[in-house]
Amino acid sequence: MKSVTIDNITDLVIAAMSPDMAPRTKEVLTNLIQHLHDFARDVRLTHEEWLIGIDFLSRAGKMTDEKRNEFILISDILGLESLADAISHNAHGNETESAVLGPFFREGAPVLPAGASIAQRNTKDGPAVSLRGRITNAKGEPVAGAIIDVWETGPDGFYEQQDPNQPDMNLRGRFKTDDNGDYDIMAVRPVSYPIPYDGPAGDLLQIMGRHPYRPAHIHMVVVAPGYKKLISQLYDRQDTYLESDAVFAVKGSLIVDFKPARDNSGAEYLVEHNVVLKADDGTAVKAV
């Protein structure tokens, strides 16, 4: 039997995996083990430091529930979700760029008619914004019947599941494009806000000497048969945190102007944003 050493433990762990594993799973785990072990050797990781890391992850697990995912927050402030998003959804040509999903998405947002507001408290949720645009494919053809799922924080910077003063599913809604691919959504002007920093993610930000703020944005997920799901965000051009987003998710093509609305929509601002979807060619790597 071989004695386990600093030099051979990585090979021993990798060799212990079954040859019957799914190829992609084996590829991911092999590389994960290799990089983790190389990291530990590079920094000369001590057992005490390893215990601190385990405690950090344990605290993150205890704070995670259906309303808040601390692991996603940690991943976000390390730039990992943005990197994974860029690798998975690298836009080409005129396709709309993606952005991170974030930890506060909820399934089952109410289905609303065109022009309806996602704000259940009207003006208490902030200045009304008419968000309009057209969804097309790369050829410029309209995508009818696409579903657009949008959500954002309230004026206090909290999503509704964080805020007991907001109604359930406030500032969330799903809309469908018409035959011309057009959509019409009434939202509110978003505000910049700090990600939750009362847990391990916040501790990590403090250690790195960083602020917790995200620039004002509206989340958007677009799905349509025959096209890849688009997870994206729209950012207010006037926000002061565009250059220092705590989760590294801002992309220039997703920065929009909130112009004064000069129509009878009842909105104070108008945002026009067209979306170009990527055809689903079936080449996506299956999850491990």
N, C-alpha and C positions, 0 to 999 in steps of 0.2 A: 504493500500500500504506500502511495506517495505521501510525503509530508506536505502539508499545505504551507505555501510561502507567499510572500508579497509578489513574487515574480510569476508563480504558476496558478494562483487562485482564479484569475480571470478565465484562463483556458479550461480549468476544471469545471467551473460553473457553466460555461457555454457548452462543454462536452456532455454535461449531465442532462441536457434537454433531449427530448425524444425526437428521433428522426421522422416521426409521423406527424409532426406539427404542421399546421398550415404554413406555406412558404412565406407569406407576408408577415404572419405573426412571428415566425422564427427570425426573419430579417430584422424586424423592429426590436425584439427582445435581445438579440445578439448584439446589436449596435448600442442599445441602452446599457447593457451590462458592461460592454467595453468602455463606453464613455464615462459611466459612473465610476468604474474602477480606476480609469486613467485620471479622472478628476481627483479622487481620493489620494492617489499616489503623488500627483502634481503638487497639491497643497499640503501634503503630509497630514492628512486629516487625523485628528486625535479621537480617542474613544469618547472623551468628554464632549467634544464638538459634535460628534455623531449623535450623542444623546440629546444635545440641544436641538439639533435638526429634527429628531424624532418627536420631541415635545412640541416643536413648532407645527409639524404636520398634524399631530394629535389634536392640538387646539383648533386648527383649521377644520378638522373633521367634526369636532363638537359644535362649532358655530354654524356649520352648513345645514340648511334645511330647505323646504320648498320655497322660501322667500328670499334666501340669500345663499350663494355658493361661494364660500371663502376661497376654495381652490381656484375658481375662475378668476377671482380678484387677484390672487397671488400670481397666477399665470399672466394676467393682463399687465400688471405693473412690471413684470420681467420681460414683457414684449413677446411672450411665447405665443399667445393666441393670435396676435397680429402677424407673426411670422408664419404660423401654420395656415392662417387665412390667405396670406400672399402666395404661399406655395400651392395651396389647393385651388385658388380662384384667380390665378394670374390673368388679368384681362388682356385681350388682344384687339387691335384695331379700335373700333368705336364702341366696344362693349362697356357697359357701366361697371365701374370698379366696386369691389366688395369692401366690407369693413367687419369688425368683430361683432358677434352677437351680444356679448355681454352677459352678466349674471341675472338680469331682471326680466328676461323674456318670459311670457306666459302663454300657454296654449289656450285656445278657446275664447279669444277676444270676440266681442259682439260683431255680428255682420251688420253693416250699416249701408243705407242707400247713398248714392252719389250726392255730394254736397253736404252730407250730415256732419255734425261735429263730434269729435271724440271726447270733448270736454263736457262732463256731466254737470259741472257747477257753473257753466257759462263764464262770465267775466271774472269769477273768483279764481279761475285757473290761468288767467293771463290774457294778454291781447290776442284777439282772434287772427289766425293766419289761414288764408286760402292757399292750399297746396294743390297745384294742378300740373298735369303733364300728359305725355303720351308714352305708351310702352310699345316698342317695336322690336323686331329681330335685327340682325346685323345687316340685312338687305333693305331695311327701312319699312318692312311690311308690318302693319299693326298687329298686335297680339290681343285679340279679343278674349274676354273671360278670364284674364289673369287676375289672381288674388293678391292684393296688397295688404299686408299686415303692418300697421304702424303703431308706435307707442313712444311715450316721452314722459319726463318728470313733470310734476306740478311746479308752480312758481317758487316753492320752498326748496326745490332741488331733490325731492323725494318721489320715487315711483309709488304707485298706489299701494302696493303690498308692503311698503315700508311705513306708510303714513295712515294711522287709524282715523284721521280726519277726512280722508278721501273715500268716496264710494268704491265698491268693488269694481274692478276693470275700468276705472276712470282713466282717461287719456290713452285708451287703447281701442282699436277698431280694425275691422277687415272690410275692404272695399273691392269691387270688381270693375274691370275696365269694360267699356262699351264696345260696340262693333268697330269703332275707329281706333281702339286701343287707348282711349282717353280715360283719365281718372280725375276725380274731383273730391278733395278731402278738406274738411275744416278742422284745423288743429289750433294750437296756441304757440306763441313765440317761445322757444325753449330758453332755458337759462343754464349757465355753467353751474356745476355743482361738485362737491367732493365725493369721491367714492367712499364707502364706509371704511373708516380707519381706526375703529375701536377694537380691532382684533389683530391676528398675525400679519395680515396684509399691511395694516397701518404701522405696525412695529417695523416691518421691513422698509417702508417708505421713510420712517424716521431715521433708521440706521443709515440709509443712503442719502439722507439730507434732501429729500424731494417733497414737493407738495402733492396733495391728493386730488387736484382738480381736473375735471374733464370740461372741454369747451361745450358750449350749448349745441345740442344736436337733437334730431328726430330720427328714431330707428325706423327701418323699412325692410321688410322681407317680401320678396315677390316670387310667386310660384305660378307656373303655367305648364300644361302638358307639352312634352317635347322640348322643354328648355330646362337648363340647370337652375336650381334655386339660387336666387340672389339675396344675400344678406348684406345690407348696406346701411349707411347713415348719411344724414345731411347736416352740414355744419354752418353756423352763422358766421358770415365773413367778418362781422364786427367784434367777434369774441376775442378777449385778450389771451386766452389759453390755447389758441390754435397751434402755437409754436412749442408748447410744452405740455401737451396732452399726457396725463398720467398713465395712459394705457397705449400710447403710440399708435393710435388708429386713424389719425387725420390724413386724408389724401386730397391733393389739390383739386381734383375733378369733382369732389363731393362738397366743396365749399360753395354755398349759395348766397344770393342776395335777398334780403327781406325788404322788398320795395313797398312803398305806400300803395294800398289798393284803391283803385279809382273806378270801382264798379258798384253794382248793387248787391254784392254778395254779403255785405254786413261785416266783412273782415277789415281789420286795420292794416294788415300786410298781405302781400301776394308773393308767393314763391313758385317759380316755374321750373320744373325739373323733369326732363325726359329720361326714360330708362331704356337701355338697349340690352336685351337678354341674349345669352349665349346658348346656342343649340346644344341639346344633350346628345353627345356622340357616344355615350356608354363607355368612355375610357376611364372614368373615375376609379381610383384604387379603392377596393373594398376595405372597410374598417376591420381592424384586427379583432 
